[in-house]
Amino acid sequence: MVIGILTQVIPWSVEKLRQSVDTVHHLGKRNDAATKLPRPVIIQFAMRTVRDEVWKKSREARVCKEMNIQFKKDFSKEDHEARAKLWPKVRQEARKNGKRAFLNEGSALIDELRVDP
């Protein structure tokens, strides 16, 4: 199923995508009655270049919009905590003042200056 969706995101052959996807697995418990949402899926790519291409193309891919699918990074607990601390700086101090800012690997970049948590 994942390969079928990926072929609609990036127009590559099924064989090339099968070679590029290393593993696929669900997160969470099966049949969790507390939520009706489908479980998230982790896709591990064999090549970073393929992963990056999927992320780039998925933003505008019709199949992702129709199926309400998003491709996101899976961050470690430490990265989640660091990002939670840094996001107010990026949002309030930088972006509202017209500076170019974003989060990157556990730190923030504000006008190309690295800010650690």
N, C-alpha and C positions, 0 to 999 in steps of 0.2 A: 504494500500500500504506500509506504514512504517513497519508494523508487518511482511509483506512478505519479505521485504529487511532484516530486523533484523534476521529473521530465517535463512537467508543465511550467515549472518555475524557470529552469534553464534548459534550452533546447539541445540537450546532449543525448547520445545514445544510451539505451538502458544498460548496455554492457559497461560503458564507461562509468556510469553512475554506480553500478554495482561494485566496480573496482574502487571507487572513491569513498563509498560509505563503509566504515569499519563495523560499527555495531549500532543497534537501535534497541532501546528499551523504555518501558513506561516507568513513571515515578508514582509513588503513593500506593495505597492498597486497592485491590480490585473490589468492585461493587461497594464502594463507600456510600452508604445511604444518606450521609449528611449533605452531600452535594450532588447535583445532577450534571455537573460539568465533566467533560471527558478528562482523563488523566493526561498530564503533560508527557511528552515523549522526548527523550534525549537521543540525539543523533551524533555519533562520533565519526568524524570524517578522517580518512587516511591522509588527506592532503589539505593543508591550510588554504591553499589557493582555491580549491573547490568550495570549501566552507565560506570563504569570503565572497566568492561569486554568487553563491546561493543567498547569502545575507543581502548583498547589493540588489540582486534581481527580485527578491521576494517582496521588497517594499512596494513595487509597482505591479507585481504579478496578479493577474485576474483571478487565478485559482485561489490565491491566499485571501483575497478580498471576499470571494464567494463562499469559501469554507471557514472564514474567520480564523485564519491560521497566522501566527506570528513566529518568526525565528528570532530567538534571543540567546544571549550568552548565558551559560550556567556558571554563576560565580560561587566561590567558596564562602563559607560563613564569615571569614575574616574580611574578604572583599566586600560583602554585603554591609558589614558594620562600618568599614571605612567609607564606603560610598554614602551611607546614611549620614555620617558626620559631615562629609564634604558637600553634599547637595545643597544645603542652605547657603553656603558661601558662593557656590556657582550660580544659584538662582537669584539670590538677593543682591549680593555684593557685585557680582560681575555682569550678569545678563541685563539686569535692570539699569545698569550704568552704561550699557552699550558695548561692553567688552566681549570679546570672543572667548567662550569658556565651555569646557566639557570635562567629563570624568574619563579617566583612562588608567586601568590597572592599579586600582587602590590609591590613586592620587588624582588631583585636579590640575588641569592646564588652563590658566587664565592669562590671556594675551601671551601665550607661549612660555609662561613662567610656571614651573612646577610647584604645586602647593600640596604638602603632605597633611594627613589628618592630625 
